[in-house]
Amino acid sequence: MNGCKIGLLPLYLALYDTACPEIRPHINEIHATIADKLRDAGLDLVCAPVCCVKAEFRAAVDTFIHEEVCAVITLHLAYSPSLESIDALCRIEVPIIVLDTTEAVAFDSHTDPVEIMYNHGIHGVQDMCNLLLRRGRKFFIEAGHFEQSDVIARVGRLCMAAIAASKMRQARVGIVGQPFDGMGDFNVSFEELKSTIGISVVPFDFGKEPVGRYAGMITDASVNAEIEEDLRRFEPVAYRREVHERTARAGLLLRSWIAEKELTAFSVNFLAIVPDSGFDCMPFLEAGKQMASGIGYAGEGDVLTAALTGALASIYPLATFTEMFCPDWQNNAIFLSHMGEININVVAEKPRLVEKDFPYTEAMNPLVAYGRYMPGHAVLVNLAPLGGGRYSLILSEVEVLGIQGEDRMADSVHGWFRPRQPIAEFLKRYSLAGGTHHLAMVYGDVIGDLIPFGEMLGFEVIVI
């Protein structure tokens, strides 16, 4: 799943191997069956051997650390005394996800008493979870029968949240230029981002050598191939080939830098795009393509929101950077837009290739892929700095609206959403929570996945 491994830790009682060794083969079968169910859910498992005593748990955790797993799933195959496992569990720095399940779907007066031995893991779960709480170790838990409920899917979604959290902690965010002067809401020092979340910031080097190296990777053939692909994907409007060529070169230069530096996200301050920067024009189009490929983005040098968008885009193909621009008080909706950046996966119709006037610097006009956000259910996601190394993750379920009749905003990044409360109440609550003017939006019924994502990162989660 997204190149990230998940540890599976099976727990058992050593006493049973001496007192009733005949049950162990079936216990092993249960373990294998549930592991297969987790793999079927898309998890790349690192499976520890069945663990009973402290030394075995230590060895299992050593393996998980070596394999750099993003989360550990615990599975009680029977009762397991918590003092055997707790020290090892507290060494785990990734999320602990407790899968509370048993083999039998029914356990009633007609059940053969021998089945007790195969179905009593829940009180081992209770023992362990109590110790985790007493040790101050946060955990996540899902319960249900592994075949007759959706518990495997729920655990899988927790693992996706853990993977996104891992991506956030390991984010490598490139920045072209400096953060936009005067924008304070996302202004957190790069050192603080590294120490509090783990985000590494990689500035673009405007020197002649690196720019020349990236430019040297671009051939006429690669530019022509990029243009042909664009003309297949997008609808050209008032089209000029020369504008497309410089747009493609700027995008390919940016793409070479992203690949060389192994970036998970990036941000461009459009004021840094000047004639001697190496970019002939602002790479709006490439930003949309990169988001569609799973690389995060945010405008104006906002590396914090770029890292957030990258973590989300690594899991959700329909995640994009956006901004709330204008309230529609009459229709209880809010207008979304930005200068020219949108994940092209979330455009309602075929995006329009439009030459954009660029009066902000002496750089030349670029081509931009304009379009409207497709209608559907989505979640707004904002990461707000609170000061003192604290952050809040603000989540709000919204409906992205379709339109009827004329669309006078066609040549722009645009769309409208409606929150679940009147927009006056929504806007009030958003700002009271500290919500910034840069945010991400993810399509789908994903708020239940994003809450644990925030909790796994230690953010205060606020749902509006």
Backbone hydrogen bonds, N-H to C=O, Kabsch-Sander energy under -0.5 kcal/mol:
donor,donor_aa,acceptor,acceptor_aa,energy
4,C,1,M,-2.0
6,I,44,D,-2.7
7,G,71,A,-3.0
8,L,46,V,-2.4
9,L,7,G,-0.5
9,L,73,I,-3.4
11,L,75,L,-2.7
12,Y,51,C,-2.1
14,A,12,Y,-0.5
16,Y,13,L,-1.1
17,D,13,L,-0.6
17,D,14,A,-1.1
18,T,14,A,-0.8
18,T,15,L,-0.8
19,A,15,L,-3.0
20,C,16,Y,-2.0
23,I,20,C,-1.7
24,R,21,P,-1.3
27,I,23,I,-2.0
28,N,24,R,-2.6
29,E,25,P,-1.6
30,I,26,H,-2.3
31,H,27,I,-2.4
32,A,28,N,-2.4
33,T,29,E,-2.5
34,I,30,I,-2.4
35,A,31,H,-2.3
36,D,32,A,-2.2
37,K,33,T,-1.8
38,L,34,I,-2.1
39,R,35,A,-2.1
40,D,36,D,-2.5
41,A,37,K,-1.1
42,G,39,R,-2.2
43,L,38,L,-1.7
44,D,4,C,-0.6
45,L,43,L,-1.0
46,V,6,I,-2.6
47,C,45,L,-0.6
48,A,8,L,-2.4
48,A,46,V,-0.6
51,C,10,P,-2.5
56,E,53,V,-0.7
57,F,53,V,-2.0
58,R,54,K,-2.7
59,A,55,A,-2.1
60,A,56,E,-2.1
61,V,57,F,-2.4
62,D,58,R,-2.3
63,T,59,A,-1.9
64,F,60,A,-2.2
65,I,61,V,-2.6
66,H,62,D,-2.4
67,E,63,T,-2.5
68,E,64,F,-0.6
68,E,65,I,-0.8
69,V,64,F,-1.8
70,C,5,K,-3.3
71,A,5,K,-0.6
72,V,95,P,-2.5
73,I,7,G,-3.4
74,T,97,I,-2.3
75,L,9,L,-2.4
76,H,99,L,-0.6
77,L,11,L,-2.3
77,L,75,L,-0.8
78,A,11,L,-0.6
84,E,81,P,-1.8
85,S,81,P,-0.6
85,S,82,S,-0.8
86,I,82,S,-2.6
89,L,85,S,-2.5
90,C,86,I,-2.2
91,R,88,A,-1.3
92,I,88,A,-0.5
92,I,89,L,-1.3
97,I,72,V,-3.2
97,I,95,P,-0.5
98,V,96,I,-0.5
98,V,140,F,-3.7
99,L,74,T,-2.4
99,L,97,I,-0.6
100,D,98,V,-0.9
100,D,142,E,-2.6
101,T,99,L,-1.0
103,E,118,Y,-0.9
111,T,108,D,-1.9
115,E,112,D,-2.5
116,I,113,P,-1.9
117,M,114,V,-1.3
118,Y,115,E,-1.1
119,N,115,E,-0.6
119,N,116,I,-1.2
123,H,120,H,-0.9
124,G,121,G,-0.7
125,V,121,G,-1.9
126,Q,122,I,-2.1
127,D,123,H,-1.8
128,M,124,G,-2.5
129,C,125,V,-2.9
130,N,126,Q,-1.9
131,L,127,D,-1.6
132,L,128,M,-2.4
133,L,129,C,-2.3
134,R,130,N,-2.2
135,R,131,L,-1.9
136,G,133,L,-1.5
137,R,132,L,-3.2
138,K,136,G,-0.7
140,F,96,I,-2.6
142,E,98,V,-2.4
144,G,100,D,-2.0
146,F,102,T,-0.6
149,S,145,H,-0.9
151,V,145,H,-0.6
154,R,150,D,-2.3
155,V,151,V,-2.6
156,G,152,I,-2.4
157,R,153,A,-2.1
158,L,154,R,-1.9
159,C,155,V,-2.2
160,M,156,G,-1.9
161,A,157,R,-2.2
162,A,158,L,-2.2
163,I,159,C,-2.4
164,A,160,M,-2.5
165,A,161,A,-2.5
166,S,162,A,-2.4
167,K,163,I,-2.4
168,M,164,A,-2.1
169,R,165,A,-2.3
170,Q,166,S,-1.8
171,A,168,M,-1.2
173,V,171,A,-0.5
173,V,200,S,-3.1
174,G,172,R,-0.6
174,G,265,A,-2.5
175,I,202,V,-1.9
176,V,267,S,-2.6
177,G,175,I,-0.7
180,F,300,E,-2.7
183,M,180,F,-1.8
184,G,182,G,-0.8
187,N,184,G,-1.1
188,V,186,F,-1.3
193,L,189,S,-2.3
194,K,190,F,-1.9
195,S,191,E,-2.3
196,T,192,E,-2.7
197,I,193,L,-1.7
198,G,193,L,-2.2
199,I,193,L,-1.4
200,S,171,A,-2.8
202,V,173,V,-2.9
204,F,175,I,-2.7
206,F,204,F,-0.8
211,V,207,G,-2.1
212,G,208,K,-2.5
213,R,209,E,-2.3
214,Y,210,P,-2.5
215,A,211,V,-2.7
216,G,212,G,-2.1
217,M,213,R,-0.7
217,M,214,Y,-1.0
218,I,215,A,-1.6
219,T,217,M,-0.6
223,V,219,T,-2.2
224,N,220,D,-2.7
225,A,221,A,-2.4
226,E,222,S,-2.2
227,I,223,V,-2.4
228,E,224,N,-2.5
229,E,225,A,-2.1
230,D,226,E,-2.4
231,L,227,I,-2.5
232,R,228,E,-1.1
233,R,229,E,-2.0
234,F,230,D,-2.9
235,E,351,P,-3.3
237,V,353,L,-2.6
243,V,240,R,-0.5
244,H,240,R,-1.7
245,E,241,R,-2.5
246,R,242,E,-1.9
247,T,243,V,-2.0
248,A,244,H,-2.8
249,R,245,E,-2.3
250,A,246,R,-2.3
251,G,247,T,-2.3
252,L,248,A,-2.6
253,L,249,R,-2.3
254,L,250,A,-2.2
255,R,251,G,-2.5
256,S,252,L,-2.2
257,W,253,L,-1.9
258,I,254,L,-2.4
259,A,255,R,-2.3
260,E,256,S,-2.6
261,K,257,W,-2.4
262,E,259,A,-0.8
263,L,258,I,-2.1
264,T,172,R,-2.5
265,A,172,R,-1.5
266,F,296,G,-1.4
267,S,174,G,-1.9
268,V,298,A,-0.7
269,N,176,V,-2.3
270,F,268,V,-0.8
272,A,269,N,-2.8
273,I,270,F,-1.2
274,V,272,A,-1.3
277,S,274,V,-2.4
278,G,275,P,-0.5
280,D,278,G,-0.5
284,F,282,M,-1.8
285,L,367,L,-0.6
287,A,283,P,-1.6
288,G,284,F,-1.6
289,K,285,L,-1.8
290,Q,286,E,-3.0
291,M,287,A,-2.2
292,A,288,G,-1.6
293,S,289,K,-1.1
293,S,290,Q,-0.6
294,G,291,M,-1.3
295,I,290,Q,-2.6
296,G,264,T,-2.5
298,A,266,F,-1.1
300,E,268,V,-1.3
302,D,299,G,-1.7
303,V,301,G,-1.4
306,A,302,D,-1.6
307,A,303,V,-2.3
308,L,304,L,-1.9
309,T,305,T,-2.9
310,G,306,A,-2.4
311,A,307,A,-2.4
312,L,308,L,-2.3
313,A,309,T,-3.0
314,S,310,G,-1.6
315,I,312,L,-1.5
316,Y,312,L,-3.4
319,A,316,Y,-0.7
320,T,441,M,-2.3
322,T,439,L,-2.6
323,E,337,S,-0.6
325,F,323,E,-0.5
325,F,335,F,-3.4
326,C,335,F,-0.9
328,D,333,A,-3.4
329,W,327,P,-0.8
332,N,328,D,-0.7
332,N,329,W,-0.6
333,A,328,D,-1.8
334,I,417,F,-2.4
335,F,326,C,-3.6
336,L,415,G,-3.6
337,S,323,E,-2.0
338,H,413,V,-0.6
342,I,340,G,-0.5
344,I,288,G,-1.1
346,V,343,N,-2.3
347,V,344,I,-0.9
348,A,372,R,-3.6
352,R,370,Y,-2.7
353,L,235,E,-2.7
353,L,351,P,-0.5
354,V,352,R,-0.8
354,V,368,V,-2.6
355,E,237,V,-0.5
356,K,366,P,-2.9
363,A,273,I,-0.5
364,M,280,D,-2.4
368,V,354,V,-2.5
370,Y,352,R,-3.0
370,Y,368,V,-0.9
371,G,412,S,-0.7
373,Y,414,H,-2.4
374,M,346,V,-2.7
376,G,400,V,-2.0
378,A,398,V,-2.4
379,V,442,V,-2.7
380,L,396,S,-2.8
381,V,440,A,-3.1
382,N,394,I,-2.3
384,A,382,N,-0.7
384,A,392,S,-3.0
386,L,390,R,-3.0
387,G,390,R,-0.8
390,R,387,G,-1.3
392,S,384,A,-2.5
393,L,460,E,-2.8
394,I,382,N,-3.0
394,I,392,S,-0.7
395,L,393,L,-0.5
395,L,462,I,-2.9
396,S,380,L,-1.6
398,V,378,A,-2.9
399,E,418,R,-2.1
400,V,376,G,-3.1
400,V,398,V,-0.5
401,L,416,W,-3.0
408,R,406,E,-0.6
410,A,407,D,-1.2
412,S,409,M,-0.5
412,S,410,A,-1.2
413,V,338,H,-0.7
414,H,371,G,-1.9
414,H,412,S,-0.6
415,G,336,L,-1.0
417,F,334,I,-2.2
418,R,399,E,-2.3
420,R,397,E,-0.6
425,E,422,P,-0.7
426,F,422,P,-2.5
427,L,423,I,-3.0
428,K,424,A,-1.7
429,R,425,E,-2.5
430,Y,426,F,-2.6
431,S,427,L,-2.1
432,L,428,K,-2.2
433,A,429,R,-1.6
434,G,431,S,-1.1
435,G,430,Y,-2.5
439,L,322,T,-2.0
440,A,381,V,-3.1
441,M,320,T,-2.4
442,V,379,V,-2.5
443,Y,318,L,-2.2
444,G,377,H,-2.7
446,V,444,G,-1.7
449,D,446,V,-1.3
450,L,446,V,-1.9
451,I,447,I,-1.8
453,F,449,D,-1.2
454,G,450,L,-2.2
455,E,451,I,-2.2
456,M,452,P,-3.0
457,L,453,F,-1.0
458,G,455,E,-1.4
459,F,454,G,-2.4
460,E,391,Y,-2.5
461,V,459,F,-0.6
462,I,393,L,-2.7
462,I,460,E,-0.5
464,I,395,L,-3.0
464,I,462,I,-0.6
